[in-house]
Amino acid sequence: MSGDDKHTHYFASTIGWNLCCKQATYLLLKKEEVKELSFKEEWALKFHLSFCKFCKLFRKQSAILNQMIGKTVLTSKAQLLQRDKDKLKLLINSNLNGN
């Protein structure tokens, strides 16, 4: 079982209507990545956020960071040199082939 599978299994089996902060932050991050939560996850998260000031703050800070990172990536003029791209390709391919 991979690391992601472990977390998914842990949270999927224990998510009820009353989340702990660890589960709420997991769902907030999942929502940012996947953009969609199940009905139960969405309402459990809304319920938790209705009274947890720390998770509300985490959501706000996470959104600000994502926005700042997005702007930085879009405005960045940095590019890899062709030789660096070739080195990365070789490294990826060698790891995929198990060498």
C-alpha positions in Angstrom: 0.0 0.0 0.0 1.5 3.3 -1.0 1.6 6.4 1.2 -1.4 8.0 -0.6 -3.4 4.8 -0.3 -2.6 4.7 3.5 -3.9 8.2 4.0 -7.0 7.6 1.8 -7.8 4.5 3.7 -7.3 6.1 7.1 -9.5 9.1 6.3 -12.1 7.3 4.2 -12.7 4.8 7.0 -12.9 7.4 9.8 -14.6 10.4 8.2 -17.8 11.1 10.0 -19.6 14.4 10.5 -17.2 15.5 13.2 -13.7 15.8 11.8 -10.5 16.4 13.7 -8.3 19.2 12.4 -5.9 16.7 10.7 -8.8 15.2 8.7 -10.1 18.7 7.8 -6.7 19.9 6.5 -6.4 16.7 4.5 -9.8 17.4 2.9 -8.9 21.1 2.3 -5.7 20.0 0.5 -7.6 17.3 -1.4 -10.1 19.8 -2.5 -7.4 22.1 -3.8 -5.8 19.2 -5.8 -8.9 17.2 -6.9 -11.4 20.1 -6.9 -14.2 17.8 -5.9 -15.1 16.0 -2.6 -17.8 13.5 -2.0 -21.0 14.8 -0.5 -20.2 13.4 2.9 -16.6 14.9 2.8 -17.9 18.3 1.7 -20.5 18.6 4.4 -18.2 17.2 7.1 -15.7 19.8 6.1 -18.2 22.6 6.1 -19.4 21.5 9.6 -15.9 21.5 10.9 -15.0 24.9 9.4 -18.2 26.4 10.9 -16.5 26.2 14.4 -12.8 25.7 13.9 -10.9 29.0 13.6 -7.6 27.3 13.1 -8.7 25.3 10.0 -10.4 28.4 8.6 -7.1 30.2 9.0 -5.2 27.3 7.4 -7.7 27.4 4.4 -7.1 31.2 4.0 -3.3 30.9 4.3 -3.2 28.0 1.8 -5.3 29.9 -0.7 -2.9 32.9 -0.4 0.2 30.7 -0.8 -1.4 29.0 -3.9 -2.2 32.3 -5.4 1.3 33.7 -4.8 3.0 30.5 -6.2 0.7 30.6 -9.2 1.6 34.3 -9.9 5.3 33.5 -9.5 5.2 30.6 -11.9 3.2 32.6 -14.5 5.5 35.6 -14.3 8.8 33.6 -14.0 11.0 33.9 -17.1 13.3 31.1 -15.8 13.8 28.3 -18.3 15.9 25.2 -18.3 18.8 25.0 -20.7 18.5 22.2 -23.3 21.4 20.3 -21.8 19.7 20.4 -18.4 16.4 19.1 -20.0 18.4 16.3 -21.6 20.0 15.4 -18.2 16.6 15.3 -16.6 15.2 13.1 -19.3 18.1 10.7 -18.9 17.7 10.6 -15.2 13.9 10.0 -15.4 14.3 7.3 -18.1 17.0 5.5 -16.1 14.9 5.5 -13.0 11.9 4.2 -15.0 14.0 1.4 -16.4 15.4 0.5 -13.0 19.0 1.3 -13.9 
